[in-house]
Amino acid sequence: MIEPEQDLFRRVGYYDFRAYTQLTSGGLSQGFVLARHHTLVGMVQAVFRAGKPCSDSSEALSLAMAKLEHLATIARQAPLQMGSDEQSI
């Protein structure tokens, strides 16, 4: 189980990642990772879904943490690129 707030957050270079969960309209928990890229002209944000909705919020958070670690690993290697179907918010 993830306890301290700092475990839900990672900073890699100019990227910040935060894992979180939200309830779906069906009452399930969905994990997400908010990625913020700090640039010279401002900040670009993107939200990544982590797995499928789960009945257990701790399972959804575990999926979000796994996604966070995956994105942090990619960011260490090269800048993250958005897909053609993604937008910055």
C-alpha positions, -999 to +999 in steps of 0.1 A: +000+000+000+012+035-009+013+058+021+033+090+018+022+117-007+057+119-021+055+083-034+028+095-057+051+121-073+083+119-094+104+146-109+126+137-138+145+166-153+119+190-166+091+166-161+068+162-131+046+131-128+017+126-103-003+094-099-039+096-088-073+078-090-108+090-098-142+073-095-159+065-128-196+070-134-200+033-129-185+035-094-151+019-103-117+035-096-096+045-126-059+053-123-042+082-141-009+099-143-006+137-148+026+146-166+038+182-166+067+192-189+082+226-179+096+244-210+111+278-216+078+292-229+054+275-204+042+242-191+026+214-212+003+190-193-009+156-204-030+129-186-023+093-192-048+066-183-034+037-163-051+003-170-087-004-169-111+007-142-110-015-110-134-022-082-106-017-057-091+018-055-057+005-042-054-017-073-062+013-095-035+033-077-010+005-081-016+006-119-012+044-118+021+040-100+033+014-125+024+038-153+042+067-135+074+046-133+071+036-169+067+073-180+096+084-158+118+057-173+109+070-208+115+106-198+150+097-185+158+084-220+142+110-243+115+137-242+079+122-241+060+126-274+023+129-276+004+106-299-017+119-328-049+115-307-036+133-276-037+170-268-020+192-242-043+207-216 
